[in-house]
């Protein structure tokens, strides 16, 4: 330190400093000392040279020149090399002409000036330092937590700062250019952006981020009560999941893209929280998969409002058809709202897009070609109880449905499905089945650990030969079946089915049913020719329980006889326990007093029953 101070003859000491101001200055000095004590000097101690001159009465107007040099300065694991700085204090103005150093990856160059009277500073810096290590050493590394740079980032900043007593007012503009880097384990090729900040308002212009899947471009403006974000992206959304809200990240986790979607969004809001956003945009997808189900392409308009994302003019294409309509994904209410959805897609696969848990309910309905489907309503997830989703299905090309181990072929079918919180109601079921008609309703529980269901069906003019061939592999010449059946059950276990109903066959051949076929031969022995008489009408009321069909009033009528019976048909265990009484007509009426001799018991297998007289 070299220089001189002049004390004039008329010297007057400066006014005394208040205790508060003295304390403030001491705190600043103490903080500076604390920071300096965190440095170590592996080589020579840095050198500081001062030259000064001034008047003792106006020491603040003194002229001071300073230079600082240091070979190596270490703070924590970060090392500064070749430090060089030069500053001058003159006329209450501090000018740092240059400040330079380097580290193991890059260098820093800067200059600044500060005016005592206006308390305003100007600065300009350019850095290619190991930025993360530098900020970590100063305890300022939180903004770059989770970031790893593979090459030193370039940062250029210039601006001014006013340190007035009323407020801190910065005016900063800058440019950043990052080479290859990782953010939260996601690799990016590079990033460039221009930015500015004035303490309240932040602006990022022409932000460009490149990823191996594409590029994202964005403009951002963030001010009190004013948030604006414009995005054009061809990056796979997987790459930005770490940057978005937890709710949106969870939604993106269900997607898979063979090619990155093209996204354009214009977002406006009160703040950076997605719940306040409003905006519009478009999304175009190539071949993609959502919740395990693929689509060939999709495009939609996007609208943000009140924490919800709405897809308008939605168009989805798959191999079997297309789907159109409108749906809203509400992050606040945890629900999906659909409106005027029209689809010719496979319902068993598309239902995965709404909720995979519902798919097991729809899976048994095997449409030969995708039906025409319309859907409206609300589906709520995360435990919500406001689900009410109304779906209409029209399967003009037919459907196959497995019932009691056999596939029922419907030539056409239509129904209305109503999904609520814990129920699926299928109403207005209409189907063309075995040349006849089926109608019915079903109520299926969707509650956890509750697989109960209730159904009611009626059939009319079912082709009896086709039915016996399907279930018994036994053909008959003719006949029509009519009946009703009301039943309940648990899941897919047929043994839990309980129900009751009525069945009637007209103009049919009851002997075509294997369990009654052997009676034809018995009748023929009693009255020759009667065994070839068609039992053209049969009816019975029945109930079903534990895999058993039970009836007390089976009746079959032919031209030469009638049969009255009761008993059990164990349709799951292939057993028969049945009693039949034969009433003869025509020549056989002479044997009426001996009717007890014509009571028969049927036992054994359903396909090969053993019929024998009960009295023996």
Secondary structure, 3 states (H helix, E strand, C coil): CEEEEECCCCCCCCCCCCHHHHHHHHHHHHHHHHHHCCCECCCCCCEEEEEEEEEHHHHHHCEEEEEEEEEEEEECCEEEEEEEEEEEEECCEEEEEEEEEECCCCEEEEEEEEECCCCEEEEEEEECCCHHHHHHHCCCHHHHCCEEECCCCEEEEEEEEECCCCCCEEEEEEEEEECCEEECCEEECEEEEEEEECCCCEEEEEEEEEECCEEEEEEEEEECCEEEEEEEECCCHHHHHHHCCHHHHHHHCCEEECCCCEEEEEEEECCCCHHHCEEEEEEEECCEEECCEEECEEEEEEEEECCEEEEEEEEEEECCEEEEEEEEEECCCCEEEEEEEEECCCHHHHHHHHCHHHHHHHCCCEECCCCEEEEEEEEECCCCCCCEEEEEEEECCCEEEEECCEEEEEEEEEEEEEEECCEEEEEEEEEEECCEEEEEEEEEECCCCCCEEEEEEEEEEEEHHHHHHHHHCCCCCCCEEEEEEEEEEECCEEEEEEEEEEEEEECCCHHHCHHHHHHHHHHHHHCCCHHHCCCCEEEEEEEEECCEEEEEEEEEECCCEEEEEEEEEECCCCEEEEEEEEEECHHHHHHHHHHHHHEEEEEECCCCEEEEECCC
